[in-house]
Amino acid sequence: MADIPTGNGPLGGFKLPSFQTVSATLRSGDIALATGVMAIIVILILPMPPMLLDGLLAISIVFSVMIMMTALFIQKPLEFSSFPTVLLIATMLRLGLNLATTRLILSEGHTGTDAAGNVIQAFGHFIMRGNFIIGVVVFAILVVVNFIVITKGSGRIAEVAARFSLDAMPGKQMAIDADLSAGLIDEDTAKSRRAELEGESAFFGNMDGASKFVRGDAIAGLIITFINVIAGMIIGVMQEGLTFSEAGNVYTLLTIGDGLVSQIPALIVSTAAGILVSKSGVTGSADKALARQFTGYPKALGMSSAVMTLLAFLPGMPFIPFITLAGGVGYMAYRSMKARDAAALQPNPAEQAGSRGRGGPANRSTNQRQPKNR
């Protein structure tokens, strides 16, 4: 499709861009990122219809799951060096959606539980089960787990890792210079190692500050939930003519649903941040590292299987779950022991090369061809 002319007016030489041009522009990374950030700002200012809000809430949930999956499968933390920026964008998206849902809850909450969209209504009905006390308790537990356990722990790990990384940088740089002077590495390798060292130091320094985003997000979610409940009750009873019971049921369901929709992605992103900062000394994806380290000690697996077997035969304990787990862990211990024995029986290539050099089959055949001294 060609560019669309605008006519012969004052801007007669100007042409509207074609659909292909606009599509290619949006596909470029910088334009897409700028468009997404501006969209978050628009969400903070303009009211959102419930249907559009459902789509944005779904994007927030899927985005948080993508972040955690990426943190699980990367080989080392520097492969996800953009995590602090991603964390800031995800936090701003959740806060913008919180503000948009608060606007809908307070302005349209008297119309019913679907005032803020189907996603919030579904979360509220699924978690509360008709009892708002259950919803409040579940929401409070999620906030406590996110704020006190995961966020505080990952923030402390990031702080210590940043401090140790900065303290160890001079020694690591001296080691690189020593290897370069000794001829063990070339100039390109030294440059790449220096760049990786600088990137690691900058990453953990940024993670130390980025962990505050998650903590502030948890606090903001708690405050927004409290405001929604109190303000919703006041608006429903004093302005919309609802009874206290009706206002409590409607606004509590909407508020708890909104809090859960925002806190569950926040909890997922906090878990991803904890996985990322706690993986500083581990190479390989998380599943391979855990499998390698757990199966490296068959005796520990065997003892765990024995303990679960004893628990299965205790009076009152459910037999099937414990004995099934005991059999599975025992099988893992057996496989791990067999793999270790097989690795121990395999000859070392370095020892094979040394034995051939000292008197292997080649030397023996040479000695056999030499004439005997009479």
VOPAGU-2260 file (C-alpha; in pm, 1 decimal, decimal comma):
REM VOPAGU-2260
SITE   aa  ch    i         X         Y         Z
SITE  MET   A    0       0,0       0,0       0,0
SITE  ALA   A    1     144,4     335,0    -100,9
SITE  ASP   A    2     150,3     641,7     115,8
SITE  ILE   A    3    -186,3     818,0     123,9
SITE  PRO   A    4    -180,5    1174,9     -12,9
SITE  THR   A    5    -363,1    1447,3     180,1
SITE  GLY   A    6    -476,2    1660,3    -117,3
SITE  ASN   A    7    -380,9    1998,6    -251,6
SITE  GLY   A    8    -430,2    2207,3      61,5
SITE  PRO   A    9    -163,4    2389,6     258,8
SITE  LEU   A   10      -7,6    2052,9     339,1
SITE  GLY   A   11     -51,2    1915,8     -10,9
SITE  GLY   A   12     302,4    1776,4     -19,5
SITE  PHE   A   13     250,7    1582,4     304,8
SITE  LYS   A   14     157,6    1214,2     282,2
SITE  LEU   A   15      10,7     995,7     551,9
SITE  PRO   A   16     229,1     691,8     628,2
SITE  SER   A   17     105,5     358,0     506,6
SITE  PHE   A   18       4,2      68,2     731,5
SITE  GLN   A   19     328,0    -116,5     650,1
SITE  THR   A   20     532,9     185,4     757,3
SITE  VAL   A   21     347,9     217,6    1086,8
SITE  SER   A   22     376,4    -158,6    1150,5
SITE  ALA   A   23     750,5    -159,8    1080,2
SITE  THR   A   24     798,7     138,5    1311,2
SITE  LEU   A   25     611,8     -29,7    1596,4
SITE  ARG   A   26     809,2    -351,6    1549,7
SITE  SER   A   27    1136,0    -174,2    1623,1
SITE  GLY   A   28    1243,2    -227,8    1982,2
SITE  ASP   A   29    1296,1     131,8    2095,3
SITE  ILE   A   30     964,4     254,6    1954,6
SITE  ALA   A   31     777,7     -40,5    2110,3
SITE  LEU   A   32     935,7      23,5    2451,8
SITE  ALA   A   33     858,0     394,4    2437,5
SITE  THR   A   34     500,9     316,5    2331,2
SITE  GLY   A   35     457,8      75,3    2622,0
SITE  VAL   A   36     587,8     327,2    2877,5
SITE  MET   A   37     360,8     598,1    2738,5
SITE  ALA   A   38      68,0     355,3    2754,0
SITE  ILE   A   39     137,2     301,7    3125,9
SITE  ILE   A   40     130,7     678,5    3178,5
SITE  VAL   A   41    -199,7     696,8    2989,6
SITE  ILE   A   42    -341,4     426,9    3219,3
SITE  LEU   A   43    -245,2     641,2    3518,5
SITE  ILE   A   44    -435,2     943,0    3382,1
SITE  LEU   A   45    -730,0     831,3    3170,4
SITE  PRO   A   46   -1019,6     605,5    3281,8
SITE  MET   A   47   -1016,4     255,8    3133,8
SITE  PRO   A   48   -1326,6      59,3    3024,9
SITE  PRO   A   49   -1369,8    -280,3    3197,3
SITE  MET   A   50   -1307,9    -480,8    2878,6
SITE  LEU   A   51    -974,3    -309,2    2810,4
SITE  LEU   A   52    -882,5    -345,0    3176,4
SITE  ASP   A   53    -938,0    -722,1    3156,4
SITE  GLY   A   54    -689,1    -743,3    2871,5
SITE  LEU   A   55    -430,9    -531,9    3054,4
SITE  LEU   A   56    -463,9    -740,8    3371,5
SITE  ALA   A   57    -411,5   -1056,6    3164,8
SITE  ILE   A   58     -99,1    -897,3    3011,4
SITE  SER   A   59      31,7    -817,9    3360,7
SITE  ILE   A   60     -11,8   -1178,4    3476,0
SITE  VAL   A   61     146,6   -1327,1    3162,9
SITE  PHE   A   62     433,1   -1075,6    3177,7
SITE  SER   A   63     516,3   -1175,2    3536,0
SITE  VAL   A   64     514,1   -1545,3    3443,0
SITE  MET   A   65     749,3   -1474,1    3150,4
SITE  ILE   A   66     988,1   -1294,5    3386,9
SITE  MET   A   67     999,9   -1588,3    3628,3
SITE  MET   A   68    1044,6   -1846,7    3351,9
SITE  THR   A   69    1333,3   -1645,7    3207,4
SITE  ALA   A   70    1496,2   -1623,6    3551,4
SITE  LEU   A   71    1464,7   -2001,5    3588,6
SITE  PHE   A   72    1616,2   -2101,8    3255,0
SITE  ILE   A   73    1906,8   -1859,3    3212,4
SITE  GLN   A   74    2257,3   -1998,1    3258,9
SITE  LYS   A   75    2395,0   -1709,0    3467,4
SITE  PRO   A   76    2247,5   -1384,4    3607,1
SITE  LEU   A   77    2422,7   -1158,2    3355,9
SITE  GLU   A   78    2216,1   -1313,6    3075,4
SITE  PHE   A   79    1918,7   -1126,3    3223,8
SITE  SER   A   80    2102,2    -799,2    3288,0
SITE  SER   A   81    1793,2    -599,4    3188,4
SITE  PHE   A   82    1600,5    -735,9    3487,4
SITE  PRO   A   83    1611,1    -408,8    3690,6
SITE  THR   A   84    1456,3    -218,8    3398,1
SITE  VAL   A   85    1198,4    -493,5    3343,4
SITE  LEU   A   86    1120,0    -488,3    3715,3
SITE  LEU   A   87    1057,3    -114,0    3707,1
SITE  ILE   A   88     826,5    -143,9    3404,1
SITE  ALA   A   89     633,3    -433,7    3560,0
SITE  THR   A   90     593,1    -240,9    3885,4
SITE  MET   A   91     468,5      69,5    3704,0
SITE  LEU   A   92     224,3    -143,5    3504,8
SITE  ARG   A   93      77,9    -298,4    3819,1
SITE  LEU   A   94      49,4      38,1    3994,9
SITE  GLY   A   95    -118,4     190,4    3689,3
SITE  LEU   A   96    -365,9     -96,3    3676,6
SITE  ASN   A   97    -427,8     -57,2    4050,2
SITE  LEU   A   98    -516,5     306,4    3997,9
SITE  ALA   A   99    -741,8     224,9    3701,7
SITE  THR   A  100    -927,1     -46,2    3893,2
SITE  THR   A  101    -960,5     180,8    4197,6
SITE  ARG   A  102   -1124,7     443,3    3977,1
SITE  LEU   A  103   -1371,7     186,5    3843,9
SITE  ILE   A  104   -1443,3      31,8    4185,2
SITE  LEU   A  105   -1519,5     363,3    4351,6
SITE  SER   A  106   -1720,6     506,8    4060,9
SITE  GLU   A  107   -1909,9     198,8    3936,6
SITE  GLY   A  108   -1894,0     -44,7    4227,7
SITE  HIS   A  109   -2258,7      13,3    4323,6
SITE  THR   A  110   -2367,4    -142,2    3989,6
SITE  GLY   A  111   -2245,2    -491,1    4082,6
SITE  THR   A  112   -1944,0    -713,6    4119,5
SITE  ASP   A  113   -1859,8    -690,3    3749,2
SITE  ALA   A  114   -1798,7    -316,1    3764,3
SITE  ALA   A  115   -1418,0    -352,5    3736,2
SITE  GLY   A  116   -1415,5    -630,5    3477,5
SITE  ASN   A  117   -1448,1   -1006,9    3468,9
SITE  VAL   A  118   -1090,2   -1082,6    3579,8
SITE  ILE   A  119   -1130,8    -908,7    3915,5
SITE  GLN   A  120   -1477,1   -1058,8    3962,6
SITE  ALA   A  121   -1348,0   -1409,2    3888,0
SITE  PHE   A  122   -1055,0   -1375,2    4129,2
SITE  GLY   A  123   -1283,4   -1241,2    4400,4
SITE  HIS   A  124   -1542,3   -1519,2    4364,1
SITE  PHE   A  125   -1280,2   -1794,1    4332,8
SITE  ILE   A  126   -1080,6   -1692,8    4639,9
SITE  MET   A  127   -1357,0   -1566,5    4869,0
SITE  ARG   A  128   -1606,5   -1849,8    4806,0
SITE  GLY   A  129   -1889,8   -1626,4    4928,4
SITE  ASN   A  130   -1709,5   -1533,3    5252,2
SITE  PHE   A  131   -1520,8   -1204,5    5248,3
SITE  ILE   A  132   -1325,0   -1298,1    5562,8
SITE  ILE   A  133   -1156,0   -1580,4    5368,9
SITE  GLY   A  134   -1059,7   -1335,6    5095,6
SITE  VAL   A  135    -917,2   -1086,5    5344,4
SITE  VAL   A  136    -711,7   -1356,4    5516,0
SITE  VAL   A  137    -575,1   -1494,8    5186,8
SITE  PHE   A  138    -485,0   -1146,8    5066,2
SITE  ALA   A  139    -312,6   -1064,2    5396,4
SITE  ILE   A  140    -110,3   -1386,4    5380,6
SITE  LEU   A  141       1,0   -1310,3    5024,4
SITE  VAL   A  142     111,3    -961,6    5125,9
SITE  VAL   A  143     302,0   -1092,6    5428,5
SITE  VAL   A  144     475,8   -1362,2    5223,4
SITE  ASN   A  145     569,4   -1116,8    4950,8
SITE  PHE   A  146     673,3    -827,3    5173,2
SITE  ILE   A  147     840,0    -995,7    5470,9
SITE  VAL   A  148     970,9   -1325,7    5335,2
SITE  ILE   A  149    1059,2   -1302,0    4966,1
SITE  THR   A  150    1119,0    -929,5    4912,7
SITE  LYS   A  151    1317,3    -878,3    5231,0
SITE  GLY   A  152    1532,4   -1186,1    5169,6
SITE  SER   A  153    1604,6   -1110,6    4805,0
SITE  GLY   A  154    1683,4    -747,3    4891,2
SITE  ARG   A  155    1934,8    -856,6    5152,9
SITE  ILE   A  156    2099,3   -1102,2    4912,1
SITE  ALA   A  157    2123,6    -831,0    4645,2
SITE  GLU   A  158    2276,0    -588,2    4895,1
SITE  VAL   A  159    2541,9    -834,7    5012,4
SITE  ALA   A  160    2617,8    -948,7    4655,5
SITE  ALA   A  161    2663,9    -587,5    4541,5
SITE  ARG   A  162    2897,0    -513,3    4832,3
SITE  PHE   A  163    3108,7    -824,8    4781,0
SITE  SER   A  164    3119,8    -771,0    4404,7
SITE  LEU   A  165    3254,6    -417,6    4448,0
SITE  ASP   A  166    3507,2    -529,3    4710,8
SITE  ALA   A  167    3634,7    -814,1    4492,7
SITE  MET   A  168    3666,3    -608,9    4171,9
SITE  PRO   A  169    4028,0    -485,1    4225,1
SITE  GLY   A  170    4153,2    -836,9    4296,8
SITE  LYS   A  171    3976,0    -981,9    3993,7
SITE  GLN   A  172    4116,1    -708,1    3769,7
SITE  MET   A  173    4467,3    -777,1    3899,8
SITE  ALA   A  174    4417,9   -1147,8    3827,7
SITE  ILE   A  175    4317,5   -1067,8    3468,9
SITE  ASP   A  176    4623,9    -844,2    3425,2
SITE  ALA   A  177    4847,2   -1115,7    3571,6
SITE  ASP   A  178    4709,1   -1377,9    3331,4
SITE  LEU   A  179    4760,5   -1138,0    3040,9
SITE  SER   A  180    5119,2   -1063,4    3143,4
SITE  ALA   A  181    5197,2   -1433,7    3182,6
SITE  GLY   A  182    5064,1   -1507,6    2834,2
SITE  LEU   A  183    4785,2   -1733,0    2957,5
SITE  ILE   A  184    4520,6   -1523,1    2779,5
SITE  ASP   A  185    4528,1   -1284,8    2485,1
SITE  GLU   A  186    4415,4    -923,0    2469,9
SITE  ASP   A  187    4064,5   -1002,8    2340,6
SITE  THR   A  188    4000,6   -1251,7    2619,0
SITE  ALA   A  189    4122,0    -998,7    2875,4
SITE  LYS   A  190    3884,7    -735,5    2734,9
SITE  SER   A  191    3589,3    -972,4    2745,2
SITE  ARG   A  192    3667,8   -1076,0    3102,8
SITE  ARG   A  193    3698,4    -713,1    3210,4
SITE  ALA   A  194    3366,3    -630,5    3043,6
SITE  GLU   A  195    3199,2    -926,2    3215,1
SITE  LEU   A  196    3343,5    -817,8    3549,9
SITE  GLU   A  197    3213,4    -463,4    3505,0
SITE  GLY   A  198    2875,0    -592,4    3394,4
SITE  GLU   A  199    2849,5    -820,8    3698,0
SITE  SER   A  200    2933,2    -538,4    3936,8
SITE  ALA   A  201    2682,5    -303,5    3772,0
SITE  PHE   A  202    2413,4    -573,4    3766,7
SITE  PHE   A  203    2429,0    -653,2    4136,8
SITE  GLY   A  204    2446,4    -282,8    4218,9
SITE  ASN   A  205    2130,7    -223,5    4015,7
SITE  MET   A  206    1959,9    -524,3    4173,9
SITE  ASP   A  207    2026,8    -376,3    4516,8
SITE  GLY   A  208    1823,6     -70,6    4420,0
SITE  ALA   A  209    1566,2    -257,2    4210,3
SITE  SER   A  210    1466,1    -471,9    4506,8
SITE  LYS   A  211    1319,4    -155,4    4660,8
SITE  PHE   A  212    1069,1    -143,2    4372,5
SITE  VAL   A  213     919,9    -475,5    4480,0
SITE  ARG   A  214     905,6    -372,0    4844,0
SITE  GLY   A  215     737,3     -41,4    4760,2
SITE  ASP   A  216     492,6    -222,9    4532,6
SITE  ALA   A  217     380,9    -447,0    4819,4
SITE  ILE   A  218     330,8    -147,8    5049,6
SITE  ALA   A  219     138,5      44,0    4782,1
SITE  GLY   A  220     -87,9    -257,0    4717,0
SITE  LEU   A  221    -172,7    -282,6    5086,6
SITE  ILE   A  222    -251,7      89,4    5112,7
SITE  ILE   A  223    -463,8      87,0    4795,1
SITE  THR   A  224    -664,6    -209,9    4923,6
SITE  PHE   A  225    -733,0     -35,5    5255,0
SITE  ILE   A  226    -842,4     282,3    5074,2
SITE  ASN   A  227   -1072,9      89,3    4840,1
SITE  VAL   A  228   -1255,3     -82,5    5123,0
SITE  ILE   A  229   -1304,2     227,0    5339,6
SITE  ALA   A  230   -1385,7     467,4    5054,5
SITE  GLY   A  231   -1609,9     209,5    4884,3
SITE  MET   A  232   -1812,9     160,4    5200,7
SITE  ILE   A  233   -1854,5     535,8    5243,6
SITE  ILE   A  234   -1957,1     591,0    4879,9
SITE  GLY   A  235   -2190,6     291,0    4872,5
SITE  VAL   A  236   -2374,3     374,4    5195,3
SITE  MET   A  237   -2379,3     755,5    5193,5
SITE  GLN   A  238   -2399,4     836,1    4819,6
SITE  GLU   A  239   -2546,5     533,8    4640,6
SITE  GLY   A  240   -2803,9     436,6    4904,7
SITE  LEU   A  241   -2680,3      79,2    4959,1
SITE  THR   A  242   -2718,4     -93,7    5289,4
SITE  PHE   A  243   -2409,8    -158,4    5497,4
SITE  SER   A  244   -2424,8    -531,9    5422,1
SITE  GLU   A  245   -2466,9    -480,7    5046,2
SITE  ALA   A  246   -2184,8    -228,2    5030,0
SITE  GLY   A  247   -1962,3    -457,1    5232,4
SITE  ASN   A  248   -2022,2    -756,2    5006,8
SITE  VAL   A  249   -1979,0    -569,9    4677,4
SITE  TYR   A  250   -1685,3    -345,8    4759,4
SITE  THR   A  251   -1502,3    -608,2    4960,9
SITE  LEU   A  252   -1526,8    -859,2    4674,8
SITE  LEU   A  253   -1407,3    -602,2    4421,4
SITE  THR   A  254   -1125,4    -481,5    4644,9
SITE  ILE   A  255    -999,7    -827,4    4737,6
SITE  GLY   A  256   -1020,9    -938,4    4374,7
SITE  ASP   A  257    -823,6    -630,4    4270,1
SITE  GLY   A  258    -565,5    -691,7    4542,5
SITE  LEU   A  259    -520,8   -1054,2    4442,5
SITE  VAL   A  260    -486,5    -967,9    4072,2
SITE  SER   A  261    -206,5    -725,2    4159,7
SITE  GLN   A  262     -38,6    -920,7    4439,8
SITE  ILE   A  263     -11,1   -1253,5    4257,8
SITE  PRO   A  264     198,3   -1104,3    3971,6
SITE  ALA   A  265     397,3    -910,4    4232,5
SITE  LEU   A  266     465,3   -1234,1    4420,5
SITE  ILE   A  267     577,0   -1405,4    4098,1
SITE  VAL   A  268     813,8   -1120,6    4007,8
SITE  SER   A  269     951,4   -1114,1    4363,9
SITE  THR   A  270    1021,7   -1486,6    4338,3
SITE  ALA   A  271    1200,4   -1428,7    4006,7
SITE  ALA   A  272    1412,3   -1156,3    4167,7
SITE  GLY   A  273    1501,9   -1389,3    4455,1
SITE  ILE   A  274    1596,2   -1668,8    4214,0
SITE  LEU   A  275    1809,5   -1431,5    4008,9
SITE  VAL   A  276    2009,9   -1278,2    4294,1
SITE  SER   A  277    2053,9   -1611,5    4473,8
SITE  LYS   A  278    2195,2   -1767,9    4156,7
SITE  SER   A  279    2513,4   -1559,1    4156,7
SITE  GLY   A  280    2745,3   -1853,4    4222,7
SITE  VAL   A  281    2558,0   -2116,2    4019,4
SITE  THR   A  282    2611,3   -2182,0    3649,7
SITE  GLY   A  283    2349,4   -2345,5    3430,9
SITE  SER   A  284    1971,9   -2332,2    3445,3
SITE  ALA   A  285    1804,6   -2376,5    3782,6
SITE  ASP   A  286    1661,7   -2722,9    3709,2
SITE  LYS   A  287    1996,3   -2864,5    3593,5
SITE  ALA   A  288    2184,3   -2710,5    3884,5
SITE  LEU   A  289    1938,3   -2845,4    4140,9
SITE  ALA   A  290    1927,7   -3190,7    3981,5
SITE  ARG   A  291    2307,4   -3207,3    3965,7
SITE  GLN   A  292    2354,8   -3101,8    4327,4
SITE  PHE   A  293    2071,8   -3307,8    4477,4
SITE  THR   A  294    2168,5   -3626,7    4293,2
SITE  GLY   A  295    2536,0   -3575,6    4376,8
SITE  TYR   A  296    2480,7   -3717,5    4726,9
SITE  PRO   A  297    2304,0   -4056,1    4708,6
SITE  LYS   A  298    2341,0   -4115,4    5082,4
SITE  ALA   A  299    2135,4   -3805,3    5159,2
SITE  LEU   A  300    1861,9   -3924,8    4923,7
SITE  GLY   A  301    1871,6   -4271,0    5080,9
SITE  MET   A  302    1837,3   -4130,7    5431,6
SITE  SER   A  303    1546,3   -3912,3    5317,9
SITE  SER   A  304    1375,2   -4219,1    5173,6
SITE  ALA   A  305    1424,0   -4405,7    5501,6
SITE  VAL   A  306    1277,2   -4117,2    5704,0
SITE  MET   A  307     970,7   -4099,9    5477,7
SITE  THR   A  308     926,0   -4474,9    5508,1
SITE  LEU   A  309     923,4   -4445,3    5887,3
SITE  LEU   A  310     670,8   -4160,7    5867,5
SITE  ALA   A  311     446,7   -4377,5    5646,8
SITE  PHE   A  312     418,5   -4641,0    5920,4
SITE  LEU   A  313     345,5   -4400,1    6204,9
SITE  PRO   A  314      -9,3   -4429,7    6345,6
SITE  GLY   A  315    -246,9   -4177,3    6192,2
SITE  MET   A  316     -14,5   -4078,2    5908,0
SITE  PRO   A  317    -142,7   -4118,3    5549,3
SITE  PHE   A  318      39,9   -4423,4    5415,8
SITE  ILE   A  319       7,3   -4380,4    5038,9
SITE  PRO   A  320     166,2   -4032,1    4996,4
SITE  PHE   A  321     465,6   -4100,6    5220,5
SITE  ILE   A  322     541,6   -4448,2    5086,4
SITE  THR   A  323     510,4   -4321,4    4728,5
SITE  LEU   A  324     754,1   -4039,1    4797,7
SITE  ALA   A  325     985,7   -4279,5    4978,8
SITE  GLY   A  326     990,8   -4510,2    4675,5
SITE  GLY   A  327    1056,4   -4221,8    4436,2
SITE  VAL   A  328    1340,0   -4075,9    4641,8
SITE  GLY   A  329    1486,0   -4424,2    4698,1
SITE  TYR   A  330    1485,9   -4486,1    4323,7
SITE  MET   A  331    1664,2   -4153,6    4271,5
SITE  ALA   A  332    1925,9   -4256,4    4526,9
SITE  TYR   A  333    1977,4   -4591,0    4350,3
SITE  ARG   A  334    2014,7   -4427,2    4009,0
SITE  SER   A  335    2251,8   -4167,5    4147,1
SITE  MET   A  336    2467,0   -4435,2    4311,5
SITE  LYS   A  337    2483,3   -4638,6    3990,5
SITE  ALA   A  338    2579,2   -4329,8    3789,6
SITE  ARG   A  339    2856,9   -4244,8    4036,4
SITE  ASP   A  340    2995,8   -4600,6    4028,3
SITE  ALA   A  341    2991,0   -4600,1    3648,3
SITE  ALA   A  342    3175,3   -4267,3    3639,8
SITE  ALA   A  343    3434,5   -4401,1    3885,6
SITE  LEU   A  344    3502,6   -4709,9    3667,7
SITE  GLN   A  345    3567,5   -4504,3    3355,3
SITE  PRO   A  346    3940,7   -4439,8    3301,4
SITE  ASN   A  347    4069,5   -4086,5    3318,2
SITE  PRO   A  348    4190,8   -3963,4    2973,6
SITE  ALA   A  349    4486,1   -3783,5    3131,8
SITE  GLU   A  350    4596,1   -4099,1    3313,5
SITE  GLN   A  351    4560,7   -4300,1    2992,1
SITE  ALA   A  352    4783,6   -4054,9    2807,4
SITE  GLY   A  353    5039,1   -4065,1    3089,4
SITE  SER   A  354    5044,6   -4444,8    3100,1
SITE  ARG   A  355    5101,3   -4463,6    2725,8
SITE  GLY   A  356    5387,1   -4215,6    2757,7
SITE  ARG   A  357    5552,5   -4409,8    3042,3
SITE  GLY   A  358    5522,0   -4758,6    2902,2
SITE  GLY   A  359    5197,4   -4822,6    2727,9
SITE  PRO   A  360    5130,2   -5062,0    2444,6
SITE  ALA   A  361    5332,6   -4856,8    2196,9
SITE  ASN   A  362    5648,0   -4878,2    2411,0
SITE  ARG   A  363    5596,5   -5246,5    2476,5
SITE  SER   A  364    5574,3   -5323,0    2105,1
SITE  THR   A  365    5892,4   -5123,9    2047,6
SITE  ASN   A  366    6072,7   -5314,2    2320,4
SITE  GLN   A  367    5961,0   -5643,7    2170,1
SITE  ARG   A  368    6116,1   -5555,6    1833,9
SITE  GLN   A  369    6453,4   -5471,2    1989,4
SITE  PRO   A  370    6709,6   -5756,9    1967,9
SITE  LYS   A  371    6804,2   -5927,6    2288,3
SITE  ASN   A  372    7160,5   -5884,2    2415,2
SITE  ARG   A  373    7337,5   -6210,0    2424,6
